[in-house]
Amino acid sequence: MASSEAPSEATHQAPAHPPLPGGLSAADGGAVCIVSAGHAVFAGILTAIGLWGLFSGQFVGIWGSVPQGMPAREALAYACAALSVACGIGVLWTRAAAPAARVLLAASLLWLALIKLPYIVRSPAVAVFYESWGETAVVAAGAWALYTRLAAGWDRRWFGSLAADRGVRLARVLFGLALVAFGLSHFAYLQLTASLVPRWLPAHLAWAYFTGGAYLAAGAAVLTGICARLAAVLAAVQMGVFTLLVWVPAVASGGASRGQWSELAVSAALAAGGWLVAESYRGRRWLAVGRSSGRAA
């Protein structure tokens, strides 16, 4: 099956650097740069997270897990918020889009390595630390997938395939690993997951098992390339549905805690990041088996 579909998939693969609306390329000097709906949503959520951080002076959503005793912690919180606003707005403007995506990607990867990973190293048996790592990994994967679509001459010269095919493949690996972490976390904290299922849905525990299993299956599919496009899309949809059914009602009911607002921000960012990764499979068959060339769609 893989060998019969591979030539067709290659012929349907979109260019690594598709034109933007209006016939512009990412290297042109037009004003607004929006390559997809996922791009616009991702930018909006990132900007909202940054504005919240600037007004509150606290780490919001994806920038969490900073140790209390870290020097200049408050200054770092403002820096993360400012970076979110700058990158969220920047990725929507043609001349700034690729640099903004590049900066966001670099910051997300540094956050993974320097803030999130040490928790896993110190306590490798604690599932929530993998989940926390996965949250930042999805944002990094989304930023990387977006960057490969926006990168032009300078980025391609300096970063080569990391700004093109190889970058897309690595973004998908990050996304797949994050999905596995989410699935394991669902099973590790099964009762907590079940408690988040809306009251009007029956069989809360069964839904917890189902969503955890769905994350694990999607992660395996993305990592192996088996039905990867379908898996990535369904995973992004699951994140979006979770946002709409769990966290939007929680904050809309009034009296929501800061933790619930933060969970809404994280969940929305995950859905948007997953959306961008899912878009990277555009042009690939839904049930294709085997890894694609990795070109940005």
N, C-alpha and C positions, 0 to 999 in steps of 0.2 A: 504493500500500500504506500509506503514511504517513497519508494523509487518511482512509482507511477505518478505521484502527485508533485514531486519535486520540480520537474520542468515547468509544469503549469503554474506552480506557485511563484517561480522566479519570473515568469513572463508577466504575472499580474502584480508584481511587487512595485509599489509606488517609488518615485525617485527619492533618493536620500535627502534631498533638499527641495521640497515641493514649493511651488509658487504660493504666495499668500493671496487673499482676496484682492481683486483689482489688478492682478497681474504682477504684483510686487514680489520680490524675493526678500529673504531675511536680511540681505546685505544692502537693499535699497534704502533710500532716505525718506520713505513715506512716513506718515504720522503714526497711525494706530497699527499695531501688529497683532492680529489674532488668528492663529492657524486652525483653531478648532473650538468647539464649545467647552471641551474639557480645559483647554488653555485659559479661557476667560473665567471659568468657575474657580480654577486653582488660584489664579491671580487675585480674584476677589476675596477668597477665604484667607489667603496669606496676608493680604492687606488688612482685613478685619482683625486677624490675630495680632498683627503688629500694632494697630491702633489701640486695641484693648490693653496691650502690654505697656504702651506709652502712657495711657491714662491711669493705669493701676500701679505701674512701677514694679510689676511682678512677672515671673516667667509664666507664659501662657501656652497651654497645649503642648505642641511639639518641642518646646524649649524647656521642658521640665527636667526633673531629676538632678538638679544642681545641688551639691552638698551644702548644708547650712553654713558650715565654717569656711567656705571658699572665700578667699580675699576678693574684695571689690565685687561682691555678689550682686549688689543693687545696680552698680554700673553695668555689669554684664547683662542684667535683665533689660535695661534700657537699650543696650547695644543690640540685643537680639530682636527687640521690638522694632527698633529703627531699621534694622536689616530686613525684617519681614515687610515693612511698609515700602522700603526702597525697592526691594526685589519684586514685590507684588505689583507695584505700579510700573517698574522698569520693564518687566517682561511683556507689557502691553504696548510699548513704544518701540518702533522699528530699530532705531539706532542703539537703543539701550537693551533690547530684548536678549540678545545672546550673552552680553556681559552680566546682566542681571541673573539669568538662569545659571551661568557659570559660577557666580558668587554664591547663590543659594545652594547649588550642588556641593561646592567646596565646604560651606558652613555645615551642611547636613552631614557630610561624611566625617568632618572633624568632630561633630557632636556625637556621632555613632562611636567613634574610636576613643574619644577622650572623656566623654560623660557617661554614655550608656554602657559601653563594653566593660569598664571596670567593675560594675555591679555584678555582671555575669561571671567575671573572673573570680571575684571574692566569694560569690554564692552561686555556684553553677547548678544547684538543685532547686533554685527558687524560680518557678515558672513566670512570675510576674515581671521579672527582669528581662526575660526574653521577649515578652509581650511589649514592654516599654521600648526595647531595642527595635522591635519590628515596626512600631509606630513611626519612629524617625526614619527607618529604612524605607517605608512606603513613600514618605515625602521625598527622600533622596532619590528614590527610583523614579518618581514622577518628575522631579526636577531634571534628572538625567535624560529621561525620554524626551522631555520638552527641549532640553539643550541641544540634543542631536538634530531636532527639527529646525532650530533657529541658527545653529552654528554655520558660519560662512568662512570666508577666506582666511582671516587671521587665526580663528580657532582651529580650522582644519590643518593649517600649516604647523601650528605649535603643538596641538594635541592629537593630530592624526586620527586614527580609528577610534580613539576614546570619544571623539566628538562626532562619530558616525556609527558604523555597523557594530564595532566592538562595544561602544558605549550603550547602545540599545540592548545588546545581549547581557551586559553587566547590570543594567537597570532591571531587566527581567529576572536575573538571578536574585538580586536584592528583594524584589517583590515576592518571588517564590519562597524565599527563606522567611520573610515576614509572615506570609500566609501560614506556613507551618507553625511558626511561633504562636500565632493567634489560635490555631486549632488546638495545639497542646495546652494553651492557657485556658481555653474553654473547658477542656476535660479536667484540668487540674483544679479549677474553681467552678465546678459544675453547678453547685447550689447557688452561687452568686450569679452565674450566667442565667440560670433559670429564673431568678428573682427579677431580672431585668426584662423578661418577656412581658409584653402588655397583658393586662388582666383579662381583656376580652378574648384573648387567644387561649384555646384549651391546651392541655398537656404541656405545661411549661418545661418540664424536664426533657421531654422528647424533643422539643425545639432546641434546647441547649445541646443535646447530643447531635441533632441534625446540623446545626450551624457549625459546631466544632468539626464534625466530619467533613462538611463541605469545604471548610478552610483547608483541612489537611489534603483532601483530594485535589483542590485547586492548586495548592502549593506544589504537590507532586507533579501535576500536569504541566505547570509553568516551567518547573525545573527540568523535566524530561522532554518537553516539547510535544507531548501527546495531547492533542486537542487543546493546545495552549491558548489559542485565541478565545475559544468558548469559556475555558476556565477563568481567564483573566477578566472577561466581561462579567461573568456571573459573580466572581468575587467582588468586583467593584459595585455591582448592583446590590449584593448582600450588605456591603458597607453602607451604601446609600440608604437602603431600607432600614437598617439598624439606626442610622441617624434620624430618619423621619419618624420611625415608630417608637423609639425609646427616648432619645435626648431632646428632640423638639418638643414633644408633649411635656417632658419633665420641666423644661424651662418656661414653657408657655403657660403652665398652670399657676405660676406666680410663686414667689418665695423660694425660688431655686437657689441652691447654695453655690458658692464659687466653684466647688468641685464639679457640680453638674454642668455649669457653664463651660468649664474647662473640658469636660468630657464631650460636650457638643462640639467644641472647637476641634478637638482631636479627631472625632469621628468624621466631621465634615472634611477635614484635611486628608484623612485616609481615603475617603470616597473619591475626592478630587484627584489625589495622587494615583490611586488605582485606575481611575478613568484615563489618565494620561498614558499609563503603561498599557492599558487595554487598547488604546488608539494606536500604539506602536505595531500592533498586529494587523492593521488594516491592509488588505490585499492578500492576506494569508487565508487559506481555507479554514472554515470553522472546525472541521474534524481532522485536520492534517496531522500526520504522525511524523515526528522528527523535527530537529531544530531548523529554523529558517535561517536565511543569510543574516538576519538581524538588522537589516536596513530600516531606517526610520520611515514610517508611513505618513 
